[in-house]
Amino acid sequence: MGGFKTSLGFLVLLPIVLFSGTSSDAHSLSYNVTIDPRPRDGQPWCEVQGEVDQKVFLSYDCGRAKIKSISPLGEEVKSMNAWETQINTLKDTGDLLKEQMPDVTPEKHIDKGPLTLQARMTCWREDNGHTSASWEFGFNGQLCLLFDSENGYWTMVHSKGRRMKEKWENDRAVMDFFKKVSMGDCQRWYHTFLVRWEKMLKTAASPTEAPLRVNSTATATKHVTCILPVLLSSFIITVFLG
């Protein structure tokens, strides 16, 4: 799974800009999906990592329908009724992204070999108790497109996301799927898991341990106030990763 985590490294930059100054009591639930249209022998075409507060608790091979618990948090999930629903939804997400890849891949890259598609769905609780959700999409480690699940707004942060944005913002079925999974399924899992997780998370937290990844939970920002951070994020990514 090391390559998977590396390929999603680009997703750390955006939370640094958007979610600084978050409440220490806030939590987030994320699912990182990687779709490889031409996997090497023995490698999965779809891989998912589940995270709570950037701590990986499970990995899932969509093609083989194999789940692996990474931590005690994952073992807790396996004993809950939401487990089966979660697996089915993750498989549906992988199938949809794979199906959509030919239509959203940048045209100039089609003849240069397949790109790997990455997606990150995150839902989190704000200080007032309201939960929000978002999606991030990219190719080969380059963040390209953001989707605000609550207001349905798409933000392109790299030119590779142009075709993806044009296709998905005009595809009601796809947009409704992203909204349903993030605003519905993810938030239900969040509230269900959090009941058992909060004590475990507090126990596992070490006040002297430096965080390895930036916490992406936060109070939701309105679209107008997100414009500058998104542009700054895009600039940083383009300079260092483009």
ROBAVO-406179 format. One record per residue (C-alpha): residue in one letter; x, y, z. Coordinates in nm, 4 decimals. Each point is the difference from the previous one (the first is absolute). Layout:
BEGIN
+------+----------+----------+----------+
| resn |       c1 |       c2 |       c3 |
+------+----------+----------+----------+
|    A |        X |        Y |        Z |
...
+------+----------+----------+----------+
This chain:
BEGIN
+------+----------+----------+----------+
| resn |       c1 |       c2 |       c3 |
+------+----------+----------+----------+
|    M |   0.0000 |   0.0000 |   0.0000 |
|    G |   0.3048 |   0.2284 |   0.0129 |
|    G |  -0.0409 |   0.1028 |  -0.3641 |
|    F |  -0.3641 |   0.0787 |   0.0659 |
|    K |   0.0841 |   0.2353 |   0.2862 |
|    T |   0.2714 |   0.1662 |  -0.2084 |
|    S |  -0.2346 |   0.0534 |  -0.2930 |
|    L |  -0.2394 |   0.1817 |   0.2314 |
|    G |   0.2657 |   0.2281 |   0.1444 |
|    F |  -0.1314 |   0.2856 |  -0.2104 |
|    L |  -0.3170 |  -0.0017 |   0.2074 |
|    V |   0.1865 |   0.1279 |   0.3062 |
|    L |   0.0699 |   0.3456 |  -0.1454 |
|    L |  -0.3593 |   0.1120 |  -0.0336 |
|    P |  -0.0991 |  -0.0666 |   0.3622 |
|    I |   0.3059 |   0.1973 |   0.1132 |
|    V |  -0.1419 |   0.3082 |  -0.1707 |
|    L |  -0.3722 |  -0.0499 |   0.0552 |
|    F |  -0.0141 |  -0.1589 |   0.3429 |
|    S |   0.2563 |   0.1765 |   0.2145 |
|    G |  -0.1105 |   0.0917 |   0.3496 |
|    T |  -0.2446 |  -0.2876 |   0.0407 |
|    S |  -0.1601 |  -0.1028 |   0.3253 |
|    S |   0.1844 |  -0.2728 |   0.1867 |
|    D |  -0.3396 |  -0.1594 |   0.0732 |
|    A |  -0.0880 |  -0.0358 |  -0.3693 |
|    H |   0.0338 |  -0.3313 |  -0.1809 |
|    S |   0.0024 |  -0.1065 |  -0.3628 |
|    L |  -0.0715 |  -0.3192 |  -0.1906 |
|    S |   0.1686 |  -0.0438 |  -0.3386 |
|    Y |   0.0205 |  -0.2609 |  -0.2741 |
|    N |   0.2877 |   0.0124 |  -0.2494 |
|    V |  -0.0739 |  -0.1838 |  -0.3250 |
|    T |   0.2566 |  -0.0872 |  -0.2676 |
|    I |  -0.1127 |  -0.1331 |  -0.3398 |
|    D |   0.2646 |  -0.1560 |  -0.2251 |
|    P |  -0.1505 |  -0.0937 |  -0.3407 |
|    R |   0.2973 |  -0.2230 |  -0.0871 |
|    P |   0.1379 |  -0.1495 |   0.3218 |
|    R |   0.3146 |  -0.2086 |  -0.0032 |
|    D |  -0.0214 |  -0.3692 |   0.0767 |
|    G |  -0.1302 |  -0.0563 |   0.3490 |
|    Q |  -0.0853 |   0.3658 |   0.0563 |
|    P |  -0.3614 |   0.1110 |   0.0615 |
|    W |  -0.1813 |   0.2214 |  -0.2498 |
|    C |  -0.1786 |   0.1724 |   0.2880 |
|    E |   0.1342 |   0.0642 |   0.3485 |
|    V |  -0.1588 |   0.1907 |   0.2878 |
|    Q |   0.1430 |   0.1196 |   0.3293 |
|    G |  -0.2312 |   0.1114 |   0.2786 |
|    E |   0.1284 |   0.2592 |   0.2470 |
|    V |  -0.1292 |   0.1625 |   0.3160 |
|    D |   0.1893 |   0.3174 |   0.0899 |
|    Q |   0.2680 |  -0.1068 |  -0.2543 |
|    K |   0.0476 |  -0.3329 |   0.1792 |
|    V |  -0.0472 |  -0.2915 |  -0.2406 |
|    F |  -0.2416 |  -0.2579 |   0.1368 |
|    L |  -0.0697 |  -0.2188 |  -0.3041 |
|    S |   0.1051 |  -0.0817 |  -0.3540 |
|    Y |  -0.2300 |  -0.1452 |  -0.2612 |
|    D |   0.0687 |  -0.1746 |  -0.3316 |
|    C |  -0.3124 |   0.0720 |  -0.2076 |
|    G |   0.0655 |  -0.2679 |  -0.2635 |
|    R |   0.0652 |  -0.2833 |   0.2425 |
|    A |  -0.2438 |   0.1364 |   0.2608 |
|    K |   0.2718 |  -0.0438 |   0.2632 |
|    I |   0.0010 |   0.2126 |   0.3152 |
|    K |   0.2945 |   0.0362 |   0.2337 |
|    S |  -0.0242 |   0.1665 |   0.3397 |
|    I |   0.3029 |   0.2189 |   0.0611 |
|    S |  -0.0630 |   0.0970 |   0.3629 |
|    P |  -0.2308 |  -0.0580 |   0.2978 |
|    L |  -0.2251 |   0.2637 |  -0.1559 |
|    G |  -0.0521 |  -0.2332 |  -0.2956 |
|    E |  -0.0761 |  -0.2940 |   0.2258 |
|    E |  -0.2687 |   0.2089 |   0.1682 |
|    V |  -0.1621 |   0.0724 |  -0.3376 |
|    K |  -0.0105 |  -0.3697 |  -0.0936 |
|    S |  -0.2260 |  -0.0721 |   0.2963 |
|    M |  -0.2577 |   0.2616 |  -0.0997 |
|    N |  -0.3099 |  -0.0287 |  -0.2161 |
|    A |   0.1261 |   0.2787 |  -0.2261 |
|    W |   0.2899 |  -0.2203 |  -0.1131 |
|    E |  -0.1800 |  -0.1783 |  -0.2853 |
|    T |  -0.1605 |   0.3190 |  -0.1283 |
|    Q |   0.3360 |   0.1745 |   0.0021 |
|    I |   0.1660 |  -0.2720 |  -0.2085 |
|    N |  -0.2791 |   0.0007 |  -0.2584 |
|    T |   0.0184 |   0.3782 |  -0.0327 |
|    L |   0.3789 |  -0.0009 |  -0.0386 |
|    K |  -0.0287 |  -0.2613 |  -0.2756 |
|    D |  -0.2663 |   0.2080 |  -0.1771 |
|    T |   0.2276 |   0.3040 |   0.0229 |
|    G |   0.2918 |  -0.1889 |  -0.1540 |
|    D |  -0.2195 |  -0.1365 |  -0.2798 |
|    L |  -0.1350 |   0.3470 |  -0.0811 |
|    L |   0.3433 |   0.1629 |  -0.0132 |
|    K |   0.1355 |  -0.2764 |  -0.2219 |
|    E |  -0.2989 |   0.0335 |  -0.2328 |
|    Q |   0.0447 |   0.3784 |  -0.0184 |
|    M |   0.3759 |   0.0012 |  -0.0664 |
|    P |  -0.0135 |  -0.0131 |  -0.3834 |
|    D |  -0.2296 |   0.3030 |  -0.0045 |
|    V |   0.1914 |   0.2170 |   0.2474 |
|    T |   0.3644 |  -0.0774 |  -0.0861 |
|    P |   0.1727 |   0.3030 |  -0.1595 |
|    E |  -0.0025 |  -0.0514 |  -0.3774 |
|    K |   0.3695 |   0.0737 |  -0.0501 |
|    H |   0.0872 |  -0.2840 |   0.2389 |
|    I |  -0.2191 |  -0.2676 |  -0.1578 |
|    D |   0.2685 |  -0.1116 |  -0.2466 |
|    K |   0.2834 |   0.0217 |   0.2549 |
|    G |  -0.1123 |  -0.2913 |   0.2131 |
|    P |  -0.2595 |  -0.0176 |   0.2769 |
|    L |  -0.0025 |   0.2413 |   0.2880 |
|    T |  -0.0772 |  -0.1064 |   0.3559 |
|    L |  -0.3086 |   0.1676 |   0.1443 |
|    Q |  -0.0077 |   0.0975 |   0.3666 |
|    A |  -0.3029 |   0.1144 |   0.1977 |
|    R |  -0.0351 |   0.1007 |   0.3633 |
|    M |  -0.3352 |   0.0300 |   0.1735 |
|    T |  -0.0055 |   0.1705 |   0.3401 |
|    C |  -0.2783 |   0.0780 |   0.2436 |
|    W |   0.0535 |   0.1869 |   0.3255 |
|    R |  -0.1830 |   0.1609 |   0.2904 |
|    E |   0.0105 |   0.3723 |   0.0592 |
|    D |   0.0124 |   0.1639 |   0.3423 |
|    N |  -0.3763 |   0.0626 |  -0.0108 |
|    G |  -0.0692 |  -0.3703 |  -0.0579 |
|    H |  -0.0790 |   0.0357 |  -0.3704 |
|    T |   0.1761 |  -0.2484 |  -0.2283 |
|    S |   0.1340 |   0.0879 |  -0.3433 |
|    A |   0.1600 |  -0.1972 |  -0.2820 |
|    S |   0.2190 |   0.0442 |  -0.3061 |
|    W |   0.1785 |  -0.1885 |  -0.2768 |
|    E |   0.3457 |   0.0507 |  -0.1512 |
|    F |   0.1034 |  -0.1551 |  -0.3326 |
|    G |   0.3312 |  -0.0275 |  -0.1812 |
|    F |   0.2151 |  -0.1903 |  -0.2483 |
|    N |   0.3415 |  -0.1517 |   0.0734 |
|    G |   0.0362 |   0.1900 |   0.3262 |
|    Q |  -0.1114 |   0.3374 |  -0.1409 |
|    L |  -0.2992 |   0.1606 |   0.1718 |
|    C |  -0.2354 |   0.1155 |  -0.2753 |
|    L |  -0.3557 |   0.0468 |   0.1185 |
|    L |  -0.1966 |   0.0737 |   0.3186 |
|    F |  -0.3675 |  -0.0673 |   0.0642 |
|    D |  -0.1912 |   0.1625 |   0.2849 |
|    S |  -0.2642 |  -0.2616 |   0.0754 |
|    E |  -0.2206 |   0.2381 |   0.1934 |
|    N |  -0.0519 |   0.2653 |  -0.2676 |
|    G |   0.0923 |  -0.2073 |  -0.3071 |
|    Y |   0.2748 |   0.2417 |  -0.1064 |
|    W |   0.2953 |  -0.1238 |  -0.2097 |
|    T |   0.3421 |   0.1695 |   0.0133 |
|    M |   0.2703 |  -0.0841 |  -0.2539 |
|    V |   0.3493 |   0.0473 |   0.1471 |
|    H |   0.2006 |  -0.1474 |  -0.2896 |
|    S |  -0.0579 |  -0.0115 |  -0.3748 |
|    K |  -0.0033 |  -0.3810 |   0.0072 |
|    G |  -0.3325 |   0.0271 |   0.1773 |
|    R |  -0.1713 |   0.1998 |  -0.2753 |
|    R |  -0.1528 |  -0.2954 |  -0.1822 |
|    M |  -0.0976 |  -0.1610 |   0.3296 |
|    K |  -0.1757 |   0.3170 |   0.1164 |
|    E |  -0.1840 |   0.0525 |  -0.3298 |
|    K |  -0.1194 |  -0.3601 |  -0.0006 |
|    W |  -0.1063 |  -0.0345 |   0.3628 |
|    E |  -0.1600 |   0.3383 |   0.0597 |
|    N |  -0.2402 |  -0.0825 |  -0.2847 |
|    D |  -0.0620 |  -0.3599 |   0.1053 |
|    R |  -0.2779 |   0.0049 |   0.2578 |
|    A |   0.0291 |  -0.3710 |   0.0807 |
|    V |   0.3718 |   0.0219 |   0.0798 |
|    M |  -0.0372 |   0.3172 |   0.2058 |
|    D |  -0.2915 |  -0.1489 |   0.1936 |
|    F |   0.2105 |  -0.3098 |   0.0716 |
|    F |   0.2880 |   0.2083 |   0.1395 |
|    K |  -0.2443 |   0.2004 |   0.2136 |
|    K |  -0.1820 |  -0.3084 |   0.1270 |
|    V |   0.3149 |  -0.1873 |   0.0968 |
|    S |   0.1704 |   0.2955 |   0.1707 |
|    M |  -0.2974 |   0.1804 |   0.1550 |
|    G |  -0.1959 |  -0.3175 |   0.0737 |
|    D |   0.2092 |  -0.3152 |   0.0375 |
|    C |   0.3216 |   0.1609 |   0.1239 |
|    Q |  -0.1816 |   0.2099 |   0.2589 |
|    R |  -0.1995 |  -0.2981 |   0.1272 |
|    W |   0.3204 |  -0.2010 |   0.0354 |
|    Y |   0.1632 |   0.2981 |   0.1688 |
|    H |  -0.2669 |   0.0309 |   0.2683 |
|    T |  -0.0222 |  -0.3768 |   0.0469 |
|    F |   0.3756 |  -0.0559 |   0.0246 |
|    L |   0.0669 |   0.3042 |   0.2146 |
|    V |  -0.1967 |  -0.1388 |   0.2920 |
|    R |   0.2561 |  -0.2789 |   0.0406 |
|    W |   0.3012 |   0.1832 |  -0.1354 |
|    E |   0.0176 |   0.3153 |   0.2109 |
|    K |   0.1279 |  -0.1752 |   0.3121 |
|    M |   0.2463 |  -0.2015 |  -0.2074 |
|    L |   0.1239 |   0.3112 |  -0.1784 |
|    K |   0.0533 |   0.1889 |   0.3260 |
|    T |   0.1830 |  -0.2949 |   0.1489 |
|    A |   0.2193 |  -0.0422 |  -0.3075 |
|    A |   0.0831 |   0.3716 |  -0.0272 |
|    S |   0.3434 |   0.0955 |   0.1272 |
|    P |   0.0527 |   0.3678 |   0.0926 |
|    T |   0.3728 |  -0.0246 |  -0.0710 |
|    E |  -0.0275 |  -0.1788 |  -0.3323 |
|    A |   0.0482 |   0.2209 |  -0.3035 |
|    P |  -0.2770 |  -0.0505 |  -0.2591 |
|    L |   0.1093 |  -0.1758 |  -0.3175 |
|    R |  -0.2836 |   0.1456 |  -0.2060 |
|    V |  -0.2008 |   0.3173 |   0.0159 |
|    N |  -0.3476 |  -0.0311 |   0.1548 |
|    S |  -0.2514 |   0.0783 |  -0.2736 |
|    T |  -0.3047 |   0.0439 |   0.2264 |
|    A |  -0.1358 |   0.3484 |   0.0354 |
|    T |  -0.2849 |   0.2384 |   0.0172 |
|    A |  -0.1401 |   0.0158 |  -0.3517 |
|    T |   0.0949 |   0.3052 |  -0.2028 |
|    K |  -0.2460 |   0.1717 |  -0.2291 |
|    H |   0.0726 |   0.0067 |  -0.3731 |
|    V |   0.0992 |   0.3669 |  -0.0109 |
|    T |   0.2622 |  -0.0412 |   0.2725 |
|    C |   0.1313 |  -0.3169 |  -0.1646 |
|    I |   0.1014 |   0.1676 |  -0.3261 |
|    L |   0.3320 |   0.1442 |   0.1217 |
|    P |   0.1152 |  -0.3157 |   0.1844 |
|    V |  -0.0858 |  -0.2169 |  -0.3011 |
|    L |   0.1983 |   0.2248 |  -0.2325 |
|    L |   0.2931 |  -0.0005 |   0.2413 |
|    S |  -0.0210 |  -0.3766 |   0.0329 |
|    S |  -0.0072 |  -0.0374 |  -0.3780 |
|    F |   0.3058 |   0.2227 |  -0.0327 |
|    I |   0.1956 |  -0.2002 |   0.2585 |
|    I |  -0.0918 |  -0.3312 |  -0.1616 |
|    T |   0.0801 |   0.1230 |  -0.3531 |
|    V |   0.3436 |   0.1312 |   0.1015 |
|    F |   0.1125 |  -0.2977 |   0.2042 |
|    L |  -0.1867 |  -0.2935 |  -0.1519 |
|    G |  -0.1026 |   0.1068 |  -0.3516 |
+------+----------+----------+----------+
